[in-house]
């Protein structure tokens, strides 16, 4: 099992910037791909960005060019740099970790991001 804890959420003005962090503990050596997902009120959880342990990234079209995902394998951390956020980016952001020998990924408890116009 792996435990994930997000931090860095809060209130930000549209056009500003915010950086989310997620630290993994437990079976962190079995982590492969890590990612950020979000769930807005009344909507389904959706992918924001993912990054493999070799650094290959993937982004939702809605955040391409504005958000950047990165990770520090030595520190078992993944980050999401949010530049020029929009009110539509308001959601609870969740960190996810895929595990090498498990079909069940690890999820964090989420951090609220609110973007004001």
C-alpha positions, 0 to 999 in steps of 0.5 A, a space after each residue: 500500500 501507498 499513502 499519498 498526502 496533497 498540499 498547496 491548495 487554496 484560493 487563487 485569483 484567475 491569472 495567478 499561480 499555485 503549486 500543488 505537492 503530493 508526497 508518497 509514503 509506504 510502498 513508494 518503491 512500487 510506484 510507476 505512474 503518478 498523476 493529478 485528477 480533479 473533481 468539481 462539484 457535481 461533476 465526475 473526477 477527471 484526469 488533469 495530468 500524469 507522469 511516468 517514472 521516466 518523466 513522460 507526461 500527459 495532459 488534459 487538453 483543458 490544461 495544456 500550456 498552463 499546468 505543468 506536472 513534475 516529480 522528484 523520485 528521490 523524494 517520492 513527490 509529484 507536483 502540479 504547477 498551475 499557471 494562469 488558472 481559470 474559474 473552471 479549474 476550481 475543484 478538489 485535486 487528487 494525487 494518484 499513484 499506480 503501483 507495479 504489482 497492484 491493480 488498485 492505485 493509491 489516492 490522496 484525500 484531495 486538496 481544494 483549489 478555488 479560482 476566483 474571477 
